[in-house]
Amino acid sequence: MGQYFREIWQYRELFYFMIWRDVKVRYKQTLLGAAWAVIQPFCTMVVFSLFFGKMAKVPSDGIPYPLFTYSALIPWTYLSVAVTNAGNSLVASSHLFTKVYFPRVAMPASPVFSGLVDFGIATVVLIGMMFYYGYAPGWGIVLWPLLILLLVMLALGVGMVFAALNVKYRDVRYALPFLTQIWLFLTPIIYPTSIIPAGLRPLIAANPLFGIIEAFRSTLFAGRHTDFQSLGVSAAMTLAIFALGGFYFRRMERTFADIV
């Protein structure tokens, strides 16, 4: 593993250019360009606000429902897009790693890190929404770098597993959108944790994204307390997933060129 990390450091410029390539290609020849970074979470927020906020009357813990939902959709959209793109990265770029040697982890890592650009753009819109509704970020926002780091590690860990599996089992490409949809409803994005029945809370708490999303939301609004116990559980699970994902990817890496 020490040699592996030395190789990653040796090819760090390649990592940078692959990330920058993903950023440029994502919106190449599009009419709206980087606006798509905002359109997806914003339109989803509008739909959720209409059906769950207005019609179903889902509570939002005293926060305006559009703001309640959008503050969680930003990290969720980043994670879902990063995992999906990372899971398909090896198959989509098989022409590269079958001809030239470089650390294969650069492929799933590239969409994970390039997605942070979209995350930043969507966050600017979130700040504008907060001021529109009369909210100012609390001091808890200083935790955001840690939360973003956990989000990146979780996306990369899950992405590496799916990327390695996708090389061998092409069903993964079709299963990923379905699995991310299930993950969406298992995460407190459209509903607060206060309405979760006691019997279902262990299931929801087993979601590694649970504590991270809750912390993203709670650190934004003054007067809301971050549940550090849930965040600690999510952080521990994220580190475990990241380590296991890296181990599995490294183990399968030698067979990629033969079976892709």
C-alpha positions in Angstrom: 0.0 0.0 0.0 2.9 2.3 0.7 4.1 1.8 -2.9 0.6 2.4 -4.1 0.3 5.8 -2.4 3.7 6.7 -3.8 2.5 6.0 -7.3 -0.6 8.1 -6.7 1.7 11.0 -5.6 3.9 10.4 -8.6 1.0 10.7 -11.0 -0.6 13.7 -9.1 -0.5 15.9 -12.2 -2.4 13.3 -14.2 -5.1 13.3 -11.4 -5.3 17.1 -11.8 -5.7 17.0 -15.6 -8.3 14.2 -15.4 -10.3 16.2 -12.9 -10.1 19.4 -15.0 -11.0 17.4 -18.1 -14.2 16.2 -16.4 -15.1 19.7 -15.4 -14.7 21.0 -18.9 -16.4 18.1 -20.7 -19.4 18.0 -18.4 -20.9 21.2 -19.8 -19.2 21.3 -23.2 -21.7 22.3 -26.0 -24.5 22.9 -23.6 -26.7 26.0 -23.7 -26.9 26.5 -20.0 -23.4 25.5 -19.0 -22.7 25.5 -15.3 -26.3 26.4 -14.6 -27.0 22.7 -14.7 -25.2 22.5 -11.3 -28.1 24.4 -9.8 -31.0 23.3 -12.0 -31.0 19.7 -10.9 -31.2 20.3 -7.1 -33.3 23.4 -7.5 -36.0 21.7 -9.7 -36.0 18.7 -7.4 -36.6 21.1 -4.4 -39.5 22.7 -6.2 -41.1 19.3 -6.9 -40.6 18.1 -3.3 -41.9 21.4 -1.9 -45.0 21.1 -4.0 -45.9 17.5 -3.3 -44.4 16.9 0.1 -44.4 20.4 1.6 -47.7 21.8 0.3 -49.9 18.7 -0.5 -48.6 16.1 2.0 -47.8 18.7 4.7 -44.6 17.1 5.7 -43.1 19.0 8.7 -39.7 20.8 8.3 -38.8 21.6 12.0 -39.8 25.2 11.7 -37.6 25.9 8.6 -39.3 26.9 5.3 -39.7 23.7 3.4 -37.9 24.8 0.3 -34.9 25.8 2.4 -35.1 22.6 4.5 -35.1 20.4 1.4 -32.5 22.3 -0.7 -30.0 22.4 2.1 -29.9 18.6 2.1 -30.3 18.2 -1.7 -27.0 19.9 -2.3 -24.8 17.2 -0.6 -27.2 14.5 -1.8 -27.0 15.6 -5.5 -23.2 15.7 -5.2 -23.0 12.2 -3.8 -25.5 10.6 -6.2 -23.9 12.1 -9.3 -20.3 11.4 -8.0 -21.1 7.7 -7.2 -22.9 7.2 -10.5 -20.1 8.7 -12.6 -17.4 7.0 -10.6 -19.2 3.6 -10.9 -19.3 4.0 -14.7 -15.8 5.5 -15.1 -13.7 2.4 -15.7 -16.1 1.0 -18.4 -16.4 4.4 -20.1 -12.7 4.9 -20.2 -11.5 1.4 -20.9 -9.6 2.5 -23.9 -7.2 4.4 -21.7 -6.2 1.9 -19.1 -5.9 -1.0 -21.5 -3.1 0.9 -23.3 -1.2 3.0 -20.7 -0.3 2.3 -17.1 -1.3 4.7 -14.4 -3.0 4.3 -11.0 -6.5 3.2 -12.0 -8.0 4.9 -8.9 -7.7 8.1 -10.9 -10.7 7.2 -12.9 -13.3 6.9 -10.1 -11.6 9.7 -8.2 -11.9 12.2 -11.1 -15.7 12.6 -11.1 -15.7 12.6 -7.3 -13.4 15.6 -7.1 -14.7 17.4 -10.2 -18.2 17.3 -8.7 -17.1 19.7 -6.0 -17.3 22.5 -8.5 -21.0 21.9 -8.9 -21.3 21.6 -5.1 -19.8 25.0 -4.7 -22.0 26.6 -7.3 -25.2 25.1 -5.7 -24.0 26.4 -2.3 -23.9 30.0 -3.6 -27.6 29.6 -4.5 -28.3 28.2 -1.0 -26.7 31.2 0.6 -28.9 33.4 -1.5 -32.0 31.4 -0.5 -31.1 31.8 3.2 -30.9 35.5 3.0 -34.2 35.6 1.0 -35.9 33.7 3.9 -34.2 35.8 6.5 -31.7 33.3 7.8 -28.0 33.8 8.4 -25.5 30.9 8.6 -24.6 30.0 12.2 -21.2 29.4 13.6 -21.6 25.7 13.0 -20.8 26.3 9.3 -17.1 26.1 10.3 -17.7 22.3 10.3 -18.4 22.3 6.6 -14.8 21.5 5.5 -15.0 18.3 7.7 -18.4 17.4 6.4 -17.3 17.9 2.8 -14.3 15.7 3.4 -16.5 12.9 4.8 -18.8 13.3 1.8 -15.9 13.0 -0.6 -14.6 9.9 1.2 -18.0 8.3 1.2 -18.6 9.0 -2.5 -15.1 7.7 -3.4 -15.4 4.6 -1.2 -18.8 3.6 -2.7 -17.7 4.7 -6.2 -14.6 2.5 -6.1 -16.7 -0.6 -5.2 -19.2 0.0 -7.9 -16.5 0.8 -10.5 -14.7 -2.4 -9.8 -17.9 -4.4 -9.8 -19.1 -2.7 -13.1 -16.0 -4.0 -14.9 -17.1 -7.6 -14.2 -20.8 -7.3 -13.9 -22.4 -4.8 -16.4 -25.7 -5.0 -14.5 -24.2 -2.4 -12.1 -24.7 0.3 -14.7 -28.5 -0.4 -14.6 -28.7 -1.0 -10.9 -27.0 2.3 -9.8 -29.9 4.7 -10.6 -32.3 2.3 -8.8 -30.0 2.0 -5.7 -29.5 5.7 -5.5 -33.2 6.3 -5.5 -33.7 3.9 -2.6 -30.8 5.6 -0.8 -32.6 9.0 -1.3 -35.6 7.9 0.6 -33.6 6.3 3.3 -31.9 9.6 4.0 -33.7 12.5 5.9 -33.9 14.9 2.9 -37.6 15.3 2.4 -38.6 14.6 6.0 -37.2 15.5 9.4 -35.8 12.8 11.7 -38.5 13.8 14.3 -41.2 11.9 12.3 -39.3 8.7 11.9 -41.0 5.9 14.0 -38.9 4.5 16.8 -38.8 1.0 15.2 -37.3 2.4 11.9 -34.7 4.7 13.5 -32.0 1.9 13.7 -32.5 1.3 10.0 -32.2 4.9 9.1 -29.3 5.5 11.5 -27.4 2.6 9.8 -27.2 4.8 6.7 -23.7 6.4 6.6 -25.2 9.5 5.0 -27.7 10.1 7.8 -25.4 11.9 10.2 -23.6 13.8 7.5 -26.9 15.2 5.9 -28.2 16.1 9.4 -25.0 17.9 10.2 -25.0 19.8 6.9 -28.5 21.0 7.7 -28.0 21.7 11.5 -24.8 23.7 11.0 -26.5 26.1 8.7 -29.2 27.5 11.0 -28.5 29.2 14.3 -30.2 27.6 17.2 -30.1 24.1 15.8 -27.8 21.6 17.6 -25.6 19.2 15.7 -26.1 15.6 16.7 -22.4 14.7 17.1 -23.3 11.1 18.1 -25.0 10.5 14.7 -22.2 12.3 13.0 -19.6 10.2 14.8 -21.4 7.0 13.7 -21.6 8.2 10.1 -17.9 9.2 10.2 -16.9 5.8 11.4 -18.9 4.0 8.8 -17.6 6.4 6.1 -14.0 5.6 7.1 -14.7 1.9 7.0 -16.4 2.1 3.6 -13.5 4.2 2.2 -10.9 1.7 3.5 -12.9 -1.4 2.3 -13.6 0.3 -1.1 -9.9 1.1 -1.5 -8.9 -2.4 -0.5 -11.4 -4.1 -2.9 -10.5 -1.7 -5.8 -6.8 -2.4 -5.3 -7.3 -6.1 -5.2 -9.4 -6.2 -8.4 -7.2 -3.6 -10.2 -4.9 -6.2 -11.7 -7.7 -7.9 -13.6 -9.4 -4.8 -15.1 -7.6 -4.9 -18.4 -8.3 -8.6 -18.9 -12.1 -8.5 -18.4 -13.2 -5.0 -19.4 
